[in-house]
């Protein structure tokens, strides 16, 4: 398992993406609340409620969009 921290231009942590042993990536906001999940086996991304939001891996953009609100 690995964790990648997502930072803004001033190096403030906006969130993180945790990669599990199976390759699934889970996105968290800066408060460690789950905001999304990417499953590379089916190339699909889901929001925190498990709803399909798109193909590919937009987790970094998802974290960024949540912090700008």
Secondary structure by P-SEA (a helix, b strand, c coil): cbbbbbbccccccccbbbbccccbbbbbcccccccccccccccccccccccccccccaaaaaaaaaaac
